[in-house]
Amino acid sequence: MLLLQRAVGVRAAGDEPPRAAEILIPLIVWSWAFELWLPCTAWGRPWCTADPWDVFYYSLGALGAAVFWRGWYGRAPTLRGVMLLHSPSS
């Protein structure tokens, strides 16, 4: 999804963690598609059921992914400050 967002021009170039909008866009698109639109169509009705709890769990997954990406690809400013205070050169 992030690669698609980059190709369309919504995602900035670089390997930084996704910004909030880059996480919210797929969350809104998938929630709308699978919980509002598909269950109301003749094509999706036989295999799709609208469930608000799914949106809640999509959101939890997005939050978990955001926390993971921030921890994996970026350091919190407070951690850098602590490392600087305890460095041997201080």
Buried (B, 14 or more C-beta within 10 A) or exposed (E): EBEEBBEEEEBEEEEEBBEEEBBBBBBEEBBEEBBEEBBEEEEBEEEBEBEEEBBEEBBEEBEEBBEEBBEEEEEEEEEEEEEEEEEEEE
